[in-house]
Amino acid sequence: MTTKKTEYVAGGVIRTDRTQKVIHLVFTGHEFADGGEFIRSVLKKHSIQASFFLTGDFYRNPEFADLLSALKKEGHYLGAHSDKHLLYCSWEKRDSLLVTKEAFYRDVLDNYAAMERFGVKRADARYFLPAFEWYNDTISAWTKELGFVLVNFTPGTYSNADWTHPELGNQYLSSDMIYARILRFEQSRPGGLNGFLLLTHIGTDPRRKDKFYNRLDELVMTLKNKGYRFALLSESID
């Protein structure tokens, strides 16, 4: 059971308590991990922990093994993000499923199987963040049936747009734009970033040269100076 102050969209947790100046840093990953060591160093510098939701393909990539072992050793949350980074429901019609229940179960459980090689058991990773950060009520219900809690980013800051690159045209957001939007949201909205699941990526397409993770140290310092602290999801979700 989650706290009464937890906020949901389509059955998934998208924000924790708005009355607490707590931010949950969330990183997702599938193909790329170029920011991994830098992100890790920033978190270590500030003595804060974050949640990493990664695909089965990410966990199985031998190039990422040392990074994953280090993140686990340092107490960060390692979670699941779909084994094969599947799109579970239609972008155009959210209630239209693109996978069967059997296929969804297999995808999620294969992801958890890949996590076990790093000593992460199902009981250690009860939060699940769907690929593409896109799901519906049915996916949330199936997640619950498997014994997990579906979570997603808190909307409004466009922090998750750090995956975009210039070749995408108008869809591309520079790091300056993302950074400015985060701070503008914090300053202009009641509750600021309280209870936020602030999502960015552990690595991005090589076509994006302007890596937002390079701004993480600056962002953390700025938000700390505003009175925020950073915590794992388990602190805020029962």
Buried (B, 14 or more C-beta within 10 A) or exposed (E): EEEEEBBBBBBBBBBBBBEBBBBBBBBBBBEBBBBBEBBBEBBEEBEBBBBBBBBBBBBBBEEBEEBBEBBBEEEBBBBBBBBEBBBBBEEEEBEEBEBEEEEBBBBBBBBBBBBEEBEBEBEBBBBBBBBBBBBBBBBBEBBEEBEBBBBBBBBBBBBBBBBBBEEBEEEBBBBEBBBBBBBEBBEEEEBBBBBBBBBBBBBBBEEBEBBBBEBBBEBBEBBBEEEBEBBBBEEBBE
